[in-house]
């Protein structure tokens, strides 16, 4: 797995982020809940990169 940073400034604004393959395409996506900004809501960040099995 390759480490990637979405945006370091988001670290203080997210509550309980989770990594999972939400769209079942083989790569990790992010599910998070904003701590204060326009809460309550849930955000889903889909990783649309290409997955290559080695």
C-alpha positions in Angstrom: 0.0 0.0 0.0 1.3 3.5 -0.8 0.8 6.2 1.7 -1.0 9.3 0.4 -2.0 12.5 2.2 -5.4 14.0 1.1 -4.9 17.4 2.7 -3.0 17.9 6.0 -5.3 20.7 7.0 -8.3 18.3 7.1 -6.7 16.4 10.0 -8.2 18.8 12.6 -11.6 18.9 10.9 -12.4 15.2 10.5 -14.0 13.0 13.2 -13.6 9.3 13.0 -12.4 8.9 9.4 -12.4 5.3 8.1 -10.7 3.6 5.2 -12.6 1.0 3.2 -13.2 -0.2 -0.3 -16.7 1.4 -0.4 -17.3 1.0 -4.2 -15.8 -2.5 -4.4 -13.2 -1.6 -7.0 -10.2 -2.9 -5.1 -8.8 0.4 -3.8 -9.3 2.3 -0.5 -11.9 5.0 -0.2 -12.5 7.4 2.8 -15.6 7.7 4.8 -15.6 10.6 7.3 -17.7 12.9 9.4 -16.8 16.6 9.5 -16.2 17.8 13.1 -17.7 21.2 12.7 -18.0 22.4 9.1 -21.6 22.1 7.9 -22.3 19.2 10.3 -24.2 16.9 10.6 -23.3 15.1 7.4 -21.1 12.3 6.2 -18.6 12.6 3.3 -17.5 9.8 1.0 -14.2 10.2 -0.9 -13.9 7.7 -3.7 -10.4 6.8 -4.9 -10.9 6.5 -8.7 -7.2 5.5 -9.3 -6.3 2.3 -11.2 -5.9 -0.8 -9.1 -3.1 -3.2 -10.3 -2.7 -6.6 -8.7 0.9 -7.7 -8.4 
